[in-house]
């Protein structure tokens, strides 16, 4: 499934932007949690969430699964031109102006080389993350992902009931998948307006950038030498 992160939202106010920002950080965050961290009454958060859904601004949620979970090679490309949607495209972060950031999953080194060769005239930067896959991945983790694919925001107790296991077991495995960057849940949004600008920052000092943008990050990739951060500035009133 292709997850598209874009850079603008349609017709929303400060409260709506705060809700959307927290949903981009973690698409599984509960409305009660959003109410607590924003200090906005729960009934208001619940009403605004429903409002965003009814207006089609928030169309739903999508599960992102890191290709490394399946043992596939990953490549991030920064392209000066738009790349047609391909079956192995996992992430697209399209900015209003400038280059677009993509993540692809490749089954072999040859497939990866063919991809880079095909778009060599438009590629500005390329990252090849190390192929690290935890040996702790279990069959139950696949069951969790299958359940989340059906309903990315399903509460842990609901997933536990479907899989007929204790809620603590579900919670433990979801935390494992999140902590190892194997899964993320993103909101599917309509983005014809420009209320919450988002940007991509590429740096040779990714850890330093992360410390500066920690409260604004919605997506990132980094290693010891280079990385990128997709973030949304705090443009609303506190």
N, C-alpha and C positions, 0 to 999 in steps of 0.2 A: 504494500500500500504506500502510495506517495504522500508524504506530509509536506505541505507547502506553507512556509512561513513568509508572510508578506509584511509590508511596512506601514499600513494605514488602517484606520477603523472608520466606520460610517456613523455620523450623527450621534455621538455619545457625549455625556457630560463628565464631570470630575469623578463622580461616584462610579459610573459605568466603566470609566477607564481604569480605575483602581481594581475593580472586579476582574476585568479582562487581563490586566497585568498579572495578578496573582494566579489566574487560570493558565496563563502562558508559562509561568514559573513551574506550576504543578497542576496539570489538568485534573488530578484526582483530589485536590484540596476540597474539603467540605465547606459548605456555606457558613456553617457555624465557625469554622476556623477563620474564614475571611472576615466575618463579623468581629471576631476577637482581635485580629491583627490590625484591622483598619479602624476599630473602635466605632463602627457604624452599627446601628441596631439591626439585629438579625432579620426582623420583619422587612426592613428596607432592603437588605441584601437579597432576601428571597424574592421580593417583588421585582427588583431590578434584574435579577437573573432571569425571571420569567419574562420580563419585558424584552430583554435582549433576545431570548429565544423566539418570542412571538413575532418580533419585528424582522427576524431572519438575520440579525447581526451576528448572533451566536447560533450557528446552524447545528452544532453537535460537537463531538469529540472523536479524535482519531488516535489509535495506538501506534507509536513508533517502536520498532524493534531493531536494535543495533544489529547490522549484518554479521558482526563478529560472534553473536550468540549462536549463529548457525555455522560458524567456522568459515565464513566468507571473507574475502579481502575487501577492505574499505579504501576509498580514495575520495578526497575532497578537492574539488576544482573551483577556482575562481575564474569566471569567464567574462570576457568583455561583451559577449553577445549571448542571447538566449539560446539554450540548448533544447531541442524538442524533447518532450516527455518520453522517456524510455522505460521499459519494464523493470530495469535494474536501478532506476533512480529512486533514492530513498528520501532525500531532503532537497528542498529548493528554497533558498532565501532570496527573494527578488526585491531589490531596492527600487525606489522611485527613480533614482538616477545612479549611474555608475554600474559596476560589474555585478553579476549574480553568483551566489555561492551554491554549490551543489555537492551532494554526497551520493556516491554510487557504490553498489555492491557487485563485486566481480567474483566469479567462481574459480578463476585461474589467473595466473600471471599474464598469460597471453591475452585473455579478455581485457585485462586492465591496460596492457600495452596498446591494444587495438583501439580502445576508447580514447586514450591520451593522444594517439596518432591522428585519429579522426578529427579531433577538435584542437589540434596543436596551434592553429593560427589564431584561436580566440582565447586560449588558456593563458591567464596571467600568473597564477600561482597553482601549485599542486602539493598536496600533503598525502603521504602514505603512512597511516598509523600502523604501529606494530601489531602483529597478529597475536593478540593476547586473549585467550579464552580460558575461563576458570574451569578447573576440573571438578568443581563442586556443582556444576549444572546437573540437575536431576530430571527425571521424567516428569516429576510433579511440577517443575518450573515450566515445562511445555504445556501442562494442563492449565496452569495459571495464565499463561499468555493466551491460550485458546479462549479462556473465559473472559479475559480483558478485551480480546478482539471483538467479542460479541457485545460487550458493554464496558467501555474503558473507565467509566466512573462508578462501576458497581462497587458498593461498600464491601469491606472484607467479610462481614457476616453473611452477606448474600452469596458471595463466591464460595464461602465455606459450606453453605447449605447446598449449593449446586454440586460441589465436589465431594460432599459428605465427609468433611474433615473438620477438626477444631479451627475456630477463628484464629487462634494464636499461630497455627501452622501456616495459614494463608498470609497473615501479617508478616511473619518471619521471611517467607519466600519473596514477597513483594518488596520488602526492604532490601533483601539481597539483590534482586534484579535492578532496583533503583541505584543502590550504592555502587554497583559495578557498571553503571551506565548502559545496561542492557535494554531498558525500556524507558519510555517517556510517554505521557499523554498530553496532546496538544488540542486546544480549541480550534474548531473549524469556523472561521469568521468571514463575514462579508466585509470587504475593505475598499469601498468606493469613495469614502471620505478621507479626511486627514486629521484625526483627533489625537492619536497617540503615535507619534513618529517612532520608528525603530531603525536601528542602524547596525552595520557590521563593522567591527574594528579588528584589523589584522596587525599583529605586533610580534617582534622578536623577543619581547619580554612578557609572555603570556601570564605569568604569575603576578607580575606587577599590575598589569591591566586588570586582572581578576580582582585584586584588592581594591582597585578604584571603582569598579563597576559591580561589586558584589550584590548590592541592593537592587540593581537594574537588570541583571542577567536573565535572559530567557533561554539561551542556548549557548554552548561553547564547546570548542575542541582545543586541547592544548597538550603539548609535550614539553620536554626540557628546552627545546630550541625555538619553537615557533607555535603560534596558535591564533585562533580567532575567537571573538566574542560577539554574539548577537544580543543587543540590549535595547531597552526602552527607557528614555530619560524620564525623570519624575516631573512631568509637566502639569500635574494637577496640584490643587491647593491642599496643603496638609491640615 
